[in-house]
Amino acid sequence: MDQRYIERTHTTWDTKALRCLGSYDTEAYNITEVMPSAVGTQRLFYLNAFGDLPAVWSAASPINFIKDYGMAIQLAKRGDASRHAQLENFKRALEEKKHSVSVIDAQSLRHEEVNRLIGSAGDQIMTPFVSKFLSETCFPK
């Protein structure tokens, strides 16, 4: 987590106060790693979002801002082998900093469905795991 962005709106924010974090993007954990091999629509998307400067890619990559304070983190896994590898690298980096990481298997979903389905009636892929994470890990009674 890049403290610079938190400080812009919360000057007294202590990131150690966070109990948990859900990241369901399924990619963009290490933009510096993705950009050299990105092609087609993916490359255009990344160029539009992050430009063509490697320094910006590095500054926008969450993997470069992992702090050591043991938060519970939930990720979603979907997409091709390169996305799986990026998620596994990110997960490993989080675990090396003492974070507890769980991964939802969202392989059967399209990118836009991952977030959209959370809370939807009948969803058996995202909602049960996110709900359990929130009720048992983030906000236990």
C-alpha positions as CSV (number, residue, x, y, z in Angstrom):
1,M,0.0,0.0,0.0
2,D,1.5,3.3,-1.1
3,Q,1.2,5.6,2.0
4,R,1.4,8.7,-0.3
5,Y,-2.1,8.1,-1.5
6,I,-3.5,7.4,1.9
7,E,-2.0,10.5,3.3
8,R,-3.7,12.8,0.8
9,T,-7.1,12.2,2.4
10,H,-6.3,10.8,5.8
11,T,-3.4,12.6,7.4
12,T,-3.6,10.5,10.6
13,W,-4.2,7.2,8.9
14,D,-2.2,4.2,10.3
15,T,-2.1,1.4,7.8
16,K,-1.4,-1.0,10.7
17,A,-5.0,-0.4,11.7
18,L,-6.3,-2.3,8.7
19,R,-7.4,-5.8,9.7
20,C,-8.0,-7.1,6.2
21,L,-8.0,-6.4,2.5
22,G,-9.8,-7.9,-0.4
23,S,-8.2,-7.5,-3.8
24,Y,-10.2,-9.0,-6.6
25,D,-8.6,-7.4,-9.6
26,T,-6.8,-10.7,-10.5
27,E,-3.9,-8.8,-12.2
28,A,-1.9,-5.6,-12.0
29,Y,0.0,-6.6,-8.9
30,N,3.3,-6.1,-10.7
31,I,2.9,-3.9,-13.7
32,T,6.6,-3.7,-14.4
33,E,6.6,-7.4,-14.9
34,V,3.5,-7.4,-17.1
35,M,4.2,-4.6,-19.5
36,P,7.2,-6.1,-21.5
37,S,5.1,-9.0,-22.7
38,A,1.6,-7.3,-22.8
39,V,0.0,-7.4,-26.3
40,G,-3.2,-6.3,-27.9
41,T,-6.0,-5.0,-25.8
42,Q,-4.1,-5.7,-22.6
43,R,-1.2,-3.6,-23.7
44,L,-3.5,-0.7,-24.7
45,F,-5.3,-0.9,-21.4
46,Y,-2.1,-0.8,-19.4
47,L,-0.6,2.0,-21.6
48,N,-3.8,4.1,-21.1
49,A,-3.8,3.5,-17.3
50,F,-0.1,3.6,-16.6
51,G,1.7,5.2,-19.6
52,D,5.0,4.0,-21.0
53,L,7.5,4.9,-18.2
54,P,8.9,2.0,-16.2
55,A,9.2,4.3,-13.2
56,V,5.5,4.9,-13.2
57,W,4.8,1.1,-13.6
58,S,7.0,0.5,-10.6
59,A,5.2,3.2,-8.6
60,A,1.8,1.8,-9.5
61,S,2.7,-1.9,-8.7
62,P,1.3,-3.0,-5.3
63,I,4.0,-5.6,-5.0
64,N,6.5,-2.8,-4.4
65,F,4.5,-1.5,-1.3
66,I,4.0,-4.5,0.9
67,K,4.6,-3.7,4.5
68,D,5.4,-6.1,7.3
69,Y,2.4,-6.1,9.7
70,G,0.4,-9.3,9.2
71,M,-2.9,-8.3,7.6
72,A,-5.4,-10.9,6.3
73,I,-5.7,-10.6,2.6
74,Q,-8.1,-12.3,0.1
75,L,-7.3,-12.5,-3.6
76,A,-9.2,-13.9,-6.6
77,K,-7.6,-16.2,-9.1
78,R,-8.7,-16.3,-12.7
79,G,-7.3,-15.8,-16.2
80,D,-4.4,-17.4,-18.1
81,A,-1.1,-18.8,-16.8
82,S,0.6,-15.5,-16.7
83,R,-2.1,-14.1,-14.4
84,H,-1.8,-17.1,-12.2
85,A,2.0,-16.7,-12.0
86,Q,1.6,-13.0,-11.1
87,L,-0.9,-13.8,-8.4
88,E,1.3,-16.5,-7.0
89,N,4.3,-14.2,-6.9
90,F,2.2,-11.5,-5.2
91,K,0.8,-14.0,-2.7
92,R,4.3,-15.3,-1.9
93,A,5.6,-11.7,-1.4
94,L,2.7,-11.0,1.0
95,E,3.3,-14.2,2.9
96,E,7.0,-13.4,3.2
97,K,5.9,-10.2,5.0
98,K,3.7,-12.2,7.4
99,H,0.4,-11.6,5.8
100,S,-2.3,-14.3,5.9
101,V,-3.5,-14.9,2.3
102,S,-6.5,-16.7,1.0
103,V,-7.4,-17.2,-2.7
104,I,-10.8,-17.6,-4.2
105,D,-10.9,-19.8,-7.3
106,A,-12.7,-17.5,-9.8
107,Q,-11.4,-19.3,-12.9
108,S,-14.8,-19.8,-14.4
109,L,-15.6,-16.0,-14.3
110,R,-14.8,-13.3,-16.8
111,H,-12.9,-10.2,-15.5
112,E,-16.0,-8.0,-15.0
113,E,-17.9,-10.8,-13.2
114,V,-15.4,-11.1,-10.4
115,N,-16.5,-7.9,-8.6
116,R,-20.0,-7.7,-10.0
117,L,-21.1,-11.0,-8.5
118,I,-20.1,-10.2,-5.0
119,G,-23.4,-10.1,-3.1
120,S,-25.5,-11.3,-6.0
121,A,-28.3,-13.7,-5.2
122,G,-27.3,-17.2,-6.3
123,D,-23.6,-16.5,-6.7
124,Q,-21.6,-19.5,-5.4
125,I,-18.2,-18.4,-6.5
126,M,-17.4,-15.0,-5.0
127,T,-20.1,-14.2,-2.4
128,P,-19.7,-17.1,0.0
129,F,-16.0,-16.6,0.3
130,V,-16.1,-12.8,0.6
131,S,-18.9,-13.0,3.1
132,K,-17.0,-15.6,5.2
133,F,-13.8,-13.5,5.0
134,L,-15.7,-10.4,6.1
135,S,-17.6,-12.0,8.9
136,E,-15.0,-14.3,10.3
137,T,-11.7,-12.5,9.6
138,C,-12.4,-8.8,9.1
139,F,-15.3,-8.2,11.5
140,P,-15.5,-11.2,13.9
141,K,-18.2,-11.0,16.6
